[in-house]
Structures are given as C-alpha cells and as structure tokens.
Amino acid sequence: MYSKNIVGLGGMDSIKVTPNYSKRTFTIRKNGIKYRTNKLDVDEFEELDMNTNNDWINWMRTNDFYYKV
C-alpha cells in the first residue's frame, strides 16, 4: 500500500489518500477528517489510483461517492 500526501492550491487542502486494493476503496484524510469511498468497480478504481494531486482535490469537490468514517 502507499499513500499520497496532497496539498492543494494555496495550501488550503491537505489530503492523504490510501488505497485498499482488496476492497477497491480509498481512505481519504482531508484536513483531519477521515472519509472512505464506496466500493468502486475495477476500472474506476484503477483510474482513480492514478490520480494526481489536483485530480483528488477536484474529485472530492465534484463527487459524492464517499462518506465520513
């Protein structure tokens, strides 16, 4: 497993993303709050696994496929 530490524009968003390959979910820690994605299909999981810093920030802003843990 790996994690990505991401700092958004202006340092406002601090995100750490950790994939769970067996469950096909991501755990996202954004500004001290822990979120988890819903279970993703294989293609979507692989696509999100390649996300850049800005991709994750934009994904969190534009999707509701995650919940607070």
C-alpha positions as CSV (number, residue, x, y, z in Angstrom):
1,M,0.0,0.0,0.0
2,Y,1.0,3.6,-0.5
3,S,-0.4,6.9,0.3
4,K,-0.3,10.3,-1.4
5,N,0.1,13.5,0.6
6,I,-1.5,16.3,-1.3
7,V,-1.5,20.0,-0.6
8,G,-4.0,21.9,-2.7
9,L,-3.9,25.4,-4.1
10,G,-2.8,28.0,-1.5
11,G,-2.1,25.2,1.0
12,M,-5.8,25.1,1.9
13,D,-6.5,21.4,1.3
14,S,-4.3,18.8,2.9
15,I,-5.2,15.3,1.6
16,K,-3.7,11.9,2.3
17,V,-5.1,9.1,0.1
18,T,-4.6,5.4,0.9
19,P,-5.9,2.7,-1.4
20,N,-7.3,-0.6,-0.2
21,Y,-6.7,-2.9,-3.2
22,S,-8.7,-5.9,-1.9
23,K,-11.8,-3.9,-1.1
24,R,-11.3,-1.4,-4.0
25,T,-11.8,1.6,-1.8
26,F,-9.8,4.6,-0.9
27,T,-9.4,6.1,2.6
28,I,-9.1,9.9,2.3
29,R,-8.0,12.1,5.1
30,K,-8.8,15.7,4.3
31,N,-7.9,18.4,6.7
32,G,-8.0,16.0,9.6
33,I,-11.3,14.4,8.7
34,K,-11.4,10.7,7.5
35,Y,-13.5,9.7,4.5
36,R,-13.9,6.4,2.6
37,T,-15.0,5.9,-1.0
38,N,-17.8,3.5,-1.8
39,K,-16.6,0.2,-3.3
40,L,-15.6,1.0,-6.9
41,D,-15.6,-1.2,-10.0
42,V,-12.2,-2.4,-11.2
43,D,-11.8,0.2,-14.0
44,E,-12.8,3.2,-11.9
45,F,-10.5,2.1,-9.0
46,E,-7.6,1.7,-11.4
47,E,-8.3,5.1,-12.9
48,L,-8.5,6.8,-9.5
49,D,-5.4,5.1,-8.4
50,M,-3.5,7.1,-11.0
51,N,-4.9,10.5,-9.8
52,T,-2.7,13.5,-9.5
53,N,-2.8,15.9,-6.6
54,N,-5.3,18.2,-8.3
55,D,-7.4,15.3,-9.5
56,W,-8.1,14.2,-5.9
57,I,-9.0,17.7,-4.8
58,N,-11.4,18.1,-7.8
59,W,-12.8,14.6,-7.3
60,M,-13.7,15.4,-3.7
61,R,-15.4,18.6,-4.8
62,T,-17.4,17.1,-7.6
63,N,-18.4,13.6,-6.4
64,D,-20.5,12.2,-3.6
65,F,-19.2,8.6,-3.8
66,Y,-17.6,8.8,-0.4
67,Y,-18.7,9.1,3.2
68,K,-17.3,10.3,6.5
69,V,-15.9,7.5,8.7
